[in-house]
Amino acid sequence: MWLYQLSLGVVNGLKIAGNLDGIYKPLVIGLLLLDHGWICCLLLSLLQLFAFPY
């Protein structure tokens, strides 16, 4: 159950982040962290490294 919630959060996060400028991505990711906890934090940090390299 938590795995479904986690993957849903990651997918929604990527959709939202894809629609925003780079300045808002950390804010969106921070908001997702509040919802899904530190495991999602780790996954989103890795995703940000690979999906949004600056």
PQR file of N, CA, C, O and H, with PARSE charges and radii, in Angstrom:
ATOM      1  N   MET A   1       0.831  -1.206   0.000 -0.4000 1.5000
ATOM      2  CA  MET A   1       0.000   0.000   0.000 -0.0000 2.0000
ATOM      3  C   MET A   1       0.867   1.259   0.000  0.5500 1.7000
ATOM      4  O   MET A   1       0.621   2.195  -0.761 -0.5500 1.4000
ATOM      5  N   TRP A   2       1.889   1.268   0.869 -0.4000 1.5000
ATOM      6  CA  TRP A   2       2.741   2.460   0.940 -0.0000 2.0000
ATOM      7  C   TRP A   2       3.559   2.620  -0.332  0.5500 1.7000
ATOM      8  O   TRP A   2       3.909   3.734  -0.720 -0.5500 1.4000
ATOM      9  H   TRP A   2       2.088   0.508   1.487  0.4000 1.0000
ATOM     10  N   LEU A   3       3.864   1.490  -0.985 -0.4000 1.5000
ATOM     11  CA  LEU A   3       4.626   1.558  -2.228 -0.0000 2.0000
ATOM     12  C   LEU A   3       3.800   2.228  -3.322  0.5500 1.7000
ATOM     13  O   LEU A   3       4.329   2.997  -4.126 -0.5500 1.4000
ATOM     14  H   LEU A   3       3.579   0.584  -0.670  0.4000 1.0000
ATOM     15  N   TYR A   4       2.506   1.934  -3.348 -0.4000 1.5000
ATOM     16  CA  TYR A   4       1.611   2.589  -4.314 -0.0000 2.0000
ATOM     17  C   TYR A   4       1.558   4.093  -4.072  0.5500 1.7000
ATOM     18  O   TYR A   4       1.669   4.890  -5.004 -0.5500 1.4000
ATOM     19  H   TYR A   4       2.076   1.310  -2.695  0.4000 1.0000
ATOM     20  N   GLN A   5       1.385   4.469  -2.807 -0.4000 1.5000
ATOM     21  CA  GLN A   5       1.348   5.887  -2.454 -0.0000 2.0000
ATOM     22  C   GLN A   5       2.646   6.576  -2.849  0.5500 1.7000
ATOM     23  O   GLN A   5       2.640   7.697  -3.357 -0.5500 1.4000
ATOM     24  H   GLN A   5       1.294   3.822  -2.050  0.4000 1.0000
ATOM     25  N   LEU A   6       3.754   5.888  -2.610 -0.4000 1.5000
ATOM     26  CA  LEU A   6       5.066   6.447  -2.904 -0.0000 2.0000
ATOM     27  C   LEU A   6       5.236   6.676  -4.396  0.5500 1.7000
ATOM     28  O   LEU A   6       5.659   7.751  -4.822 -0.5500 1.4000
ATOM     29  H   LEU A   6       3.758   4.977  -2.197  0.4000 1.0000
ATOM     30  N   SER A   7       4.905   5.662  -5.189 -0.4000 1.5000
ATOM     31  CA  SER A   7       5.064   5.805  -6.638 -0.0000 2.0000
ATOM     32  C   SER A   7       4.109   6.865  -7.185  0.5500 1.7000
ATOM     33  O   SER A   7       4.462   7.599  -8.108 -0.5500 1.4000
ATOM     34  H   SER A   7       4.561   4.789  -4.843  0.4000 1.0000
ATOM     35  N   LEU A   8       2.918   6.947  -6.627 -0.4000 1.5000
ATOM     36  CA  LEU A   8       1.969   7.969  -7.044 -0.0000 2.0000
ATOM     37  C   LEU A   8       2.517   9.359  -6.754  0.5500 1.7000
ATOM     38  O   LEU A   8       2.402  10.268  -7.576 -0.5500 1.4000
ATOM     39  H   LEU A   8       2.632   6.351  -5.877  0.4000 1.0000
ATOM     40  N   GLY A   9       3.109   9.513  -5.588 -0.4000 1.5000
ATOM     41  CA  GLY A   9       3.700  10.798  -5.222 -0.0000 2.0000
ATOM     42  C   GLY A   9       4.840  11.184  -6.141  0.5500 1.7000
ATOM     43  O   GLY A   9       4.968  12.347  -6.526 -0.5500 1.4000
ATOM     44  H   GLY A   9       3.202   8.775  -4.920  0.4000 1.0000
ATOM     45  N   VAL A  10       5.670  10.211  -6.496 -0.4000 1.5000
ATOM     46  CA  VAL A  10       6.797  10.485  -7.386 -0.0000 2.0000
ATOM     47  C   VAL A  10       6.304  10.885  -8.771  0.5500 1.7000
ATOM     48  O   VAL A  10       6.807  11.840  -9.363 -0.5500 1.4000
ATOM     49  H   VAL A  10       5.565   9.267  -6.184  0.4000 1.0000
ATOM     50  N   VAL A  11       5.316  10.151  -9.287 -0.4000 1.5000
ATOM     51  CA  VAL A  11       4.778  10.462 -10.610 -0.0000 2.0000
ATOM     52  C   VAL A  11       4.148  11.850 -10.621  0.5500 1.7000
ATOM     53  O   VAL A  11       4.384  12.632 -11.542 -0.5500 1.4000
ATOM     54  H   VAL A  11       4.907   9.375  -8.806  0.4000 1.0000
ATOM     55  N   ASN A  12       3.357  12.155  -9.611 -0.4000 1.5000
ATOM     56  CA  ASN A  12       2.736  13.473  -9.540 -0.0000 2.0000
ATOM     57  C   ASN A  12       3.784  14.562  -9.403  0.5500 1.7000
ATOM     58  O   ASN A  12       3.657  15.638  -9.988 -0.5500 1.4000
ATOM     59  H   ASN A  12       3.166  11.520  -8.863  0.4000 1.0000
ATOM     60  N   GLY A  13       4.822  14.275  -8.625 -0.4000 1.5000
ATOM     61  CA  GLY A  13       5.905  15.238  -8.451 -0.0000 2.0000
ATOM     62  C   GLY A  13       6.600  15.541  -9.762  0.5500 1.7000
ATOM     63  O   GLY A  13       6.920  16.694 -10.050 -0.5500 1.4000
ATOM     64  H   GLY A  13       4.925  13.402  -8.150  0.4000 1.0000
ATOM     65  N   LEU A  14       6.834  14.508 -10.556 -0.4000 1.5000
ATOM     66  CA  LEU A  14       7.497  14.714 -11.843 -0.0000 2.0000
ATOM     67  C   LEU A  14       6.603  15.485 -12.805  0.5500 1.7000
ATOM     68  O   LEU A  14       7.085  16.325 -13.564 -0.5500 1.4000
ATOM     69  H   LEU A  14       6.574  13.571 -10.321  0.4000 1.0000
ATOM     70  N   LYS A  15       5.300  15.204 -12.775 -0.4000 1.5000
ATOM     71  CA  LYS A  15       4.369  15.941 -13.629 -0.0000 2.0000
ATOM     72  C   LYS A  15       4.375  17.423 -13.264  0.5500 1.7000
ATOM     73  O   LYS A  15       4.457  18.293 -14.131 -0.5500 1.4000
ATOM     74  H   LYS A  15       4.908  14.522 -12.158  0.4000 1.0000
ATOM     75  N   ILE A  16       4.286  17.690 -11.960 -0.4000 1.5000
ATOM     76  CA  ILE A  16       4.252  19.075 -11.495 -0.0000 2.0000
ATOM     77  C   ILE A  16       5.571  19.768 -11.812  0.5500 1.7000
ATOM     78  O   ILE A  16       5.583  20.889 -12.322 -0.5500 1.4000
ATOM     79  H   ILE A  16       4.219  16.984 -11.256  0.4000 1.0000
ATOM     80  N   ALA A  17       6.678  19.102 -11.511 -0.4000 1.5000
ATOM     81  CA  ALA A  17       7.992  19.700 -11.723 -0.0000 2.0000
ATOM     82  C   ALA A  17       8.249  19.962 -13.200  0.5500 1.7000
ATOM     83  O   ALA A  17       8.925  20.928 -13.553 -0.5500 1.4000
ATOM     84  H   ALA A  17       6.668  18.191 -11.097  0.4000 1.0000
ATOM     85  N   GLY A  18       7.719  19.114 -14.055 -0.4000 1.5000
ATOM     86  CA  GLY A  18       7.901  19.306 -15.485 -0.0000 2.0000
ATOM     87  C   GLY A  18       7.189  20.547 -16.002  0.5500 1.7000
ATOM     88  O   GLY A  18       7.558  21.087 -17.045 -0.5500 1.4000
ATOM     89  H   GLY A  18       7.170  18.329 -13.769  0.4000 1.0000
ATOM     90  N   ASN A  19       6.162  21.008 -15.273 -0.4000 1.5000
ATOM     91  CA  ASN A  19       5.386  22.168 -15.705 -0.0000 2.0000
ATOM     92  C   ASN A  19       5.887  23.473 -15.103  0.5500 1.7000
ATOM     93  O   ASN A  19       5.382  24.545 -15.438 -0.5500 1.4000
ATOM     94  H   ASN A  19       5.862  20.570 -14.426  0.4000 1.0000
ATOM     95  N   LEU A  20       6.870  23.392 -14.222 -0.4000 1.5000
ATOM     96  CA  LEU A  20       7.326  24.587 -13.526 -0.0000 2.0000
ATOM     97  C   LEU A  20       8.745  24.938 -13.927  0.5500 1.7000
ATOM     98  O   LEU A  20       9.489  24.100 -14.439 -0.5500 1.4000
ATOM     99  H   LEU A  20       7.280  22.522 -13.949  0.4000 1.0000
ATOM    100  N   ASP A  21       9.106  26.177 -13.689 -0.4000 1.5000
ATOM    101  CA  ASP A  21      10.484  26.602 -13.910 -0.0000 2.0000
ATOM    102  C   ASP A  21      11.381  26.005 -12.839  0.5500 1.7000
ATOM    103  O   ASP A  21      10.903  25.530 -11.809 -0.5500 1.4000
ATOM    104  H   ASP A  21       8.503  26.857 -13.273  0.4000 1.0000
ATOM    105  N   GLY A  22      12.687  26.034 -13.089 -0.4000 1.5000
ATOM    106  CA  GLY A  22      13.645  25.422 -12.180 -0.0000 2.0000
ATOM    107  C   GLY A  22      13.593  25.994 -10.775  0.5500 1.7000
ATOM    108  O   GLY A  22      13.930  25.305  -9.812 -0.5500 1.4000
ATOM    109  H   GLY A  22      13.075  26.420 -13.926  0.4000 1.0000
ATOM    110  N   ILE A  23      13.173  27.253 -10.646 -0.4000 1.5000
ATOM    111  CA  ILE A  23      13.181  27.891  -9.330 -0.0000 2.0000
ATOM    112  C   ILE A  23      12.113  27.287  -8.421  0.5500 1.7000
ATOM    113  O   ILE A  23      12.237  27.339  -7.198 -0.5500 1.4000
ATOM    114  H   ILE A  23      12.900  27.813 -11.428  0.4000 1.0000
ATOM    115  N   TYR A  24      11.075  26.718  -9.010 -0.4000 1.5000
ATOM    116  CA  TYR A  24       9.988  26.161  -8.212 -0.0000 2.0000
ATOM    117  C   TYR A  24      10.161  24.679  -7.897  0.5500 1.7000
ATOM    118  O   TYR A  24       9.485  24.154  -7.013 -0.5500 1.4000
ATOM    119  H   TYR A  24      10.975  26.676 -10.004  0.4000 1.0000
ATOM    120  N   LYS A  25      11.061  23.997  -8.610 -0.4000 1.5000
ATOM    121  CA  LYS A  25      11.213  22.556  -8.403 -0.0000 2.0000
ATOM    122  C   LYS A  25      11.575  22.194  -6.966  0.5500 1.7000
ATOM    123  O   LYS A  25      10.976  21.271  -6.416 -0.5500 1.4000
ATOM    124  H   LYS A  25      11.611  24.423  -9.328  0.4000 1.0000
ATOM    125  N   PRO A  26      12.531  22.882  -6.331 -0.5600 1.5000
ATOM    126  CA  PRO A  26      12.828  22.535  -4.929  0.2800 2.0000
ATOM    127  C   PRO A  26      11.619  22.719  -4.011  0.5500 1.7000
ATOM    128  O   PRO A  26      11.431  21.951  -3.068 -0.5500 1.4000
ATOM    129  N   LEU A  27      10.805  23.729  -4.286 -0.4000 1.5000
ATOM    130  CA  LEU A  27       9.605  23.966  -3.479 -0.0000 2.0000
ATOM    131  C   LEU A  27       8.614  22.823  -3.626  0.5500 1.7000
ATOM    132  O   LEU A  27       8.063  22.334  -2.640 -0.5500 1.4000
ATOM    133  H   LEU A  27      10.957  24.353  -5.052  0.4000 1.0000
ATOM    134  N   VAL A  28       8.390  22.401  -4.872 -0.4000 1.5000
ATOM    135  CA  VAL A  28       7.464  21.293  -5.126 -0.0000 2.0000
ATOM    136  C   VAL A  28       7.965  20.022  -4.458  0.5500 1.7000
ATOM    137  O   VAL A  28       7.203  19.296  -3.820 -0.5500 1.4000
ATOM    138  H   VAL A  28       8.838  22.798  -5.673  0.4000 1.0000
ATOM    139  N   ILE A  29       9.266  19.763  -4.614 -0.4000 1.5000
ATOM    140  CA  ILE A  29       9.838  18.569  -4.005 -0.0000 2.0000
ATOM    141  C   ILE A  29       9.718  18.649  -2.488  0.5500 1.7000
ATOM    142  O   ILE A  29       9.417  17.650  -1.835 -0.5500 1.4000
ATOM    143  H   ILE A  29       9.886  20.353  -5.132  0.4000 1.0000
ATOM    144  N   GLY A  30       9.952  19.827  -1.926 -0.4000 1.5000
ATOM    145  CA  GLY A  30       9.805  20.001  -0.481 -0.0000 2.0000
ATOM    146  C   GLY A  30       8.383  19.716  -0.011  0.5500 1.7000
ATOM    147  O   GLY A  30       8.186  19.101   1.036 -0.5500 1.4000
ATOM    148  H   GLY A  30      10.197  20.639  -2.456  0.4000 1.0000
ATOM    149  N   LEU A  31       7.400  20.158  -0.775 -0.4000 1.5000
ATOM    150  CA  LEU A  31       6.010  19.895  -0.412 -0.0000 2.0000
ATOM    151  C   LEU A  31       5.699  18.409  -0.471  0.5500 1.7000
ATOM    152  O   LEU A  31       4.972  17.888   0.375 -0.5500 1.4000
ATOM    153  H   LEU A  31       7.559  20.658  -1.626  0.4000 1.0000
ATOM    154  N   LEU A  32       6.251  17.721  -1.476 -0.4000 1.5000
ATOM    155  CA  LEU A  32       6.039  16.283  -1.578 -0.0000 2.0000
ATOM    156  C   LEU A  32       6.681  15.554  -0.406  0.5500 1.7000
ATOM    157  O   LEU A  32       6.161  14.539   0.058 -0.5500 1.4000
ATOM    158  H   LEU A  32       6.841  18.144  -2.164  0.4000 1.0000
ATOM    159  N   LEU A  33       7.815  16.073   0.075 -0.4000 1.5000
ATOM    160  CA  LEU A  33       8.498  15.435   1.194 -0.0000 2.0000
ATOM    161  C   LEU A  33       7.619  15.460   2.436  0.5500 1.7000
ATOM    162  O   LEU A  33       7.589  14.502   3.208 -0.5500 1.4000
ATOM    163  H   LEU A  33       8.237  16.897  -0.302  0.4000 1.0000
ATOM    164  N   LEU A  34       6.909  16.558   2.619 -0.4000 1.5000
ATOM    165  CA  LEU A  34       6.036  16.671   3.780 -0.0000 2.0000
ATOM    166  C   LEU A  34       4.941  15.612   3.733  0.5500 1.7000
ATOM    167  O   LEU A  34       4.506  15.115   4.772 -0.5500 1.4000
ATOM    168  H   LEU A  34       6.933  17.337   1.992  0.4000 1.0000
ATOM    169  N   ASP A  35       4.497  15.268   2.528 -0.4000 1.5000
ATOM    170  CA  ASP A  35       3.444  14.269   2.384 -0.0000 2.0000
ATOM    171  C   ASP A  35       3.954  12.845   2.551  0.5500 1.7000
ATOM    172  O   ASP A  35       3.316  12.035   3.223 -0.5500 1.4000
ATOM    173  H   ASP A  35       4.851  15.671   1.683  0.4000 1.0000
ATOM    174  N   HIS A  36       5.098  12.532   1.945 -0.4000 1.5000
ATOM    175  CA  HIS A  36       5.483  11.132   1.800 -0.0000 2.0000
ATOM    176  C   HIS A  36       6.664  10.702   2.654  0.5500 1.7000
ATOM    177  O   HIS A  36       7.019   9.523   2.663 -0.5500 1.4000
ATOM    178  H   HIS A  36       5.616  13.191   1.400  0.4000 1.0000
ATOM    179  N   GLY A  37       7.284  11.643   3.377 -0.4000 1.5000
ATOM    180  CA  GLY A  37       8.344  11.247   4.290 -0.0000 2.0000
ATOM    181  C   GLY A  37       9.713  11.106   3.654  0.5500 1.7000
ATOM    182  O   GLY A  37       9.930  11.453   2.492 -0.5500 1.4000
ATOM    183  H   GLY A  37       6.996  12.600   3.369  0.4000 1.0000
ATOM    184  N   TRP A  38      10.632  10.583   4.459 -0.4000 1.5000
ATOM    185  CA  TRP A  38      12.048  10.608   4.086 -0.0000 2.0000
ATOM    186  C   TRP A  38      12.395   9.625   2.990  0.5500 1.7000
ATOM    187  O   TRP A  38      13.364   9.845   2.265 -0.5500 1.4000
ATOM    188  H   TRP A  38      10.456  10.302   5.403  0.4000 1.0000
ATOM    189  N   ILE A  39      11.626   8.527   2.837 -0.4000 1.5000
ATOM    190  CA  ILE A  39      11.920   7.578   1.755 -0.0000 2.0000
ATOM    191  C   ILE A  39      11.665   8.257   0.411  0.5500 1.7000
ATOM    192  O   ILE A  39      12.454   8.119  -0.523 -0.5500 1.4000
ATOM    193  H   ILE A  39      10.838   8.348   3.426  0.4000 1.0000
ATOM    194  N   CYS A  40      10.570   8.984   0.323 -0.4000 1.5000
ATOM    195  CA  CYS A  40      10.267   9.737  -0.886 -0.0000 2.0000
ATOM    196  C   CYS A  40      11.312  10.826  -1.106  0.5500 1.7000
ATOM    197  O   CYS A  40      11.665  11.140  -2.243 -0.5500 1.4000
ATOM    198  H   CYS A  40       9.928   9.096   1.082  0.4000 1.0000
ATOM    199  N   CYS A  41      11.802  11.396  -0.009 -0.4000 1.5000
ATOM    200  CA  CYS A  41      12.867  12.389  -0.081 -0.0000 2.0000
ATOM    201  C   CYS A  41      14.070  11.827  -0.813  0.5500 1.7000
ATOM    202  O   CYS A  41      14.623  12.462  -1.710 -0.5500 1.4000
ATOM    203  H   CYS A  41      11.515  11.141   0.915  0.4000 1.0000
ATOM    204  N   LEU A  42      14.467  10.630  -0.417 -0.4000 1.5000
ATOM    205  CA  LEU A  42      15.625   9.991  -1.027 -0.0000 2.0000
ATOM    206  C   LEU A  42      15.381   9.726  -2.510  0.5500 1.7000
ATOM    207  O   LEU A  42      16.235  10.023  -3.346 -0.5500 1.4000
ATOM    208  H   LEU A  42      14.018  10.113   0.312  0.4000 1.0000
ATOM    209  N   LEU A  43      14.217   9.169  -2.836 -0.4000 1.5000
ATOM    210  CA  LEU A  43      13.904   8.867  -4.231 -0.0000 2.0000
ATOM    211  C   LEU A  43      13.843  10.127  -5.089  0.5500 1.7000
ATOM    212  O   LEU A  43      14.359  10.152  -6.206 -0.5500 1.4000
ATOM    213  H   LEU A  43      13.523   8.928  -2.158  0.4000 1.0000
ATOM    214  N   LEU A  44      13.208  11.170  -4.558 -0.4000 1.5000
ATOM    215  CA  LEU A  44      13.090  12.396  -5.337 -0.0000 2.0000
ATOM    216  C   LEU A  44      14.434  13.084  -5.511  0.5500 1.7000
ATOM    217  O   LEU A  44      14.685  13.718  -6.535 -0.5500 1.4000
ATOM    218  H   LEU A  44      12.789  11.150  -3.651  0.4000 1.0000
ATOM    219  N   SER A  45      15.297  12.959  -4.510 -0.4000 1.5000
ATOM    220  CA  SER A  45      16.637  13.522  -4.652 -0.0000 2.0000
ATOM    221  C   SER A  45      17.385  12.838  -5.784  0.5500 1.7000
ATOM    222  O   SER A  45      18.046  13.494  -6.589 -0.5500 1.4000
ATOM    223  H   SER A  45      15.093  12.444  -3.677  0.4000 1.0000
ATOM    224  N   LEU A  46      17.276  11.509  -5.841 -0.4000 1.5000
ATOM    225  CA  LEU A  46      17.921  10.766  -6.922 -0.0000 2.0000
ATOM    226  C   LEU A  46      17.298  11.115  -8.268  0.5500 1.7000
ATOM    227  O   LEU A  46      18.003  11.295  -9.261 -0.5500 1.4000
ATOM    228  H   LEU A  46      16.739  10.977  -5.187  0.4000 1.0000
ATOM    229  N   LEU A  47      15.965  11.209  -8.293 -0.4000 1.5000
ATOM    230  CA  LEU A  47      15.278  11.550  -9.536 -0.0000 2.0000
ATOM    231  C   LEU A  47      15.674  12.940 -10.018  0.5500 1.7000
ATOM    232  O   LEU A  47      15.837  13.165 -11.218 -0.5500 1.4000
ATOM    233  H   LEU A  47      15.392  11.062  -7.486  0.4000 1.0000
ATOM    234  N   GLN A  48      15.828  13.868  -9.081 -0.4000 1.5000
ATOM    235  CA  GLN A  48      16.198  15.221  -9.468 -0.0000 2.0000
ATOM    236  C   GLN A  48      17.598  15.235 -10.067  0.5500 1.7000
ATOM    237  O   GLN A  48      17.870  15.983 -11.006 -0.5500 1.4000
ATOM    238  H   GLN A  48      15.695  13.685  -8.107  0.4000 1.0000
ATOM    239  N   LEU A  49      18.483  14.409  -9.523 -0.4000 1.5000
ATOM    240  CA  LEU A  49      19.840  14.338 -10.061 -0.0000 2.0000
ATOM    241  C   LEU A  49      19.844  13.825 -11.496  0.5500 1.7000
ATOM    242  O   LEU A  49      20.565  14.347 -12.346 -0.5500 1.4000
ATOM    243  H   LEU A  49      18.263  13.802  -8.760  0.4000 1.0000
ATOM    244  N   PHE A  50      19.040  12.807 -11.760 -0.4000 1.5000
ATOM    245  CA  PHE A  50      19.073  12.181 -13.077 -0.0000 2.0000
ATOM    246  C   PHE A  50      18.114  12.840 -14.073  0.5500 1.7000
ATOM    247  O   PHE A  50      18.426  12.947 -15.259 -0.5500 1.4000
ATOM    248  H   PHE A  50      18.454  12.383 -11.069  0.4000 1.0000
ATOM    249  N   ALA A  51      16.958  13.278 -13.595 -0.4000 1.5000
ATOM    250  CA  ALA A  51      15.944  13.801 -14.503 -0.0000 2.0000
ATOM    251  C   ALA A  51      16.127  15.293 -14.788  0.5500 1.7000
ATOM    252  O   ALA A  51      15.785  15.764 -15.873 -0.5500 1.4000
ATOM    253  H   ALA A  51      16.705  13.192 -12.631  0.4000 1.0000
ATOM    254  N   PHE A  52      16.661  16.033 -13.823 -0.4000 1.5000
ATOM    255  CA  PHE A  52      16.807  17.483 -13.979 -0.0000 2.0000
ATOM    256  C   PHE A  52      18.244  17.919 -13.711  0.5500 1.7000
ATOM    257  O   PHE A  52      18.483  18.672 -12.767 -0.5500 1.4000
ATOM    258  H   PHE A  52      16.938  15.650 -12.941  0.4000 1.0000
ATOM    259  N   PRO A  53      19.206  17.469 -14.514 -0.5600 1.5000
ATOM    260  CA  PRO A  53      20.588  17.882 -14.261  0.2800 2.0000
ATOM    261  C   PRO A  53      20.800  19.349 -14.631  0.5500 1.7000
ATOM    262  O   PRO A  53      20.395  19.784 -15.710 -0.5500 1.4000
ATOM    263  N   TYR A  54      21.426  20.103 -13.748 -0.4000 1.5000
ATOM    264  CA  TYR A  54      21.710  21.518 -14.026 -0.0000 2.0000
ATOM    265  C   TYR A  54      23.211  21.713 -14.118  0.5500 1.7000
ATOM    266  O   TYR A  54      23.676  22.829 -14.347 -0.5500 1.4000
ATOM    267  H   TYR A  54      21.754  19.750 -12.872  0.4000 1.0000
TER
END
